[in-house]
Amino acid sequence: AQSVTQLDSQVPVFEEAPVELRCNYSSSVSVYLFWYVQYPNQGLQLLLKYLSGSTLVKGINGFEAEFNKSQTSFHLRKPSVHISDTAEYFCAVSDIQGGSEKLVFGKGTKLTVNP
Amino acid sequence: KAGVTQTPRYLIKTRGQQVTLSCSPISGHRSVSWYQQTPGQGLQFLFEYFSETQRNKGNFPGRFSGRQFSNSRSEMNVSTLELGDSALYLCASSLAADYEQYFGPGTRLTVT
């Protein structure tokens, strides 16, 4: 079974500082990887996804992630964060069975950007 | 294009009651998935429907059920509610071909 580990449950940073949110996955097959963001009292919004091709993936709001197959990691980065980036971030792997797409999520990382 | 809509947004029920939640996917999307989000367990997959057929099911008891209609709208039902069913229930739709799921705002269910 696939699983996702987000290594930090909370990450506090100052505004305009760089940030990295770490994600490791376990899977015996090829995977599709995703990062979602959740603002308070809202659903999930896709930040970026890795399906194949270039291991560096760029997403919305200035975020990017790098797929590392040997380390089974998919860390999310942003060079300079804003107050508005304060939210919870979820890493997910797609478990495809018989054409059905089930997302397996990590426990989430709460990013707090302080002024 | 309108996003995924879920109704109601908030719901308070008593233990032992049943509840039905509704999800309208993005126009053209035929796959609808449901997830339960709790502080303790995080985001867990409930089930996925495609063209009115359940294609996948998570590890939840039979009290949790769902269905999908011909217009792709989906409902999930929880019978004999327990306190532990209090959660945010999220619905997501996809084209089923691009592996991108679009989430609705969720229904916050509180069981007292």
Chai-1 contact restraints between the chains, C-beta under 6 A:
chainA,res_idxA,chainB,res_idxB,connection_type,confidence,min_distance_angstrom,max_distance_angstrom,comment,restraint_id
A,Y32,B,Y99,contact,1.0,0.0,6.0,A-B,restraint_1
A,Q42,B,P105,contact,1.0,0.0,6.0,A-B,restraint_2
A,G43,B,L90,contact,1.0,0.0,6.0,A-B,restraint_3
A,G43,B,F103,contact,1.0,0.0,6.0,A-B,restraint_4
A,G43,B,G104,contact,1.0,0.0,6.0,A-B,restraint_5
A,G43,B,P105,contact,1.0,0.0,6.0,A-B,restraint_6
A,G43,B,G106,contact,1.0,0.0,6.0,A-B,restraint_7
A,L44,B,F103,contact,1.0,0.0,6.0,A-B,restraint_8
A,S94,B,Y99,contact,1.0,0.0,6.0,A-B,restraint_9
A,S100,B,E48,contact,1.0,0.0,6.0,A-B,restraint_10
A,S100,B,R55,contact,1.0,0.0,6.0,A-B,restraint_11
A,S100,B,N56,contact,1.0,0.0,6.0,A-B,restraint_12
A,E101,B,Y99,contact,1.0,0.0,6.0,A-B,restraint_13
A,K102,B,F45,contact,1.0,0.0,6.0,A-B,restraint_14
A,K102,B,N56,contact,1.0,0.0,6.0,A-B,restraint_15
A,F105,B,L43,contact,1.0,0.0,6.0,A-B,restraint_16
A,K107,B,G42,contact,1.0,0.0,6.0,A-B,restraint_17
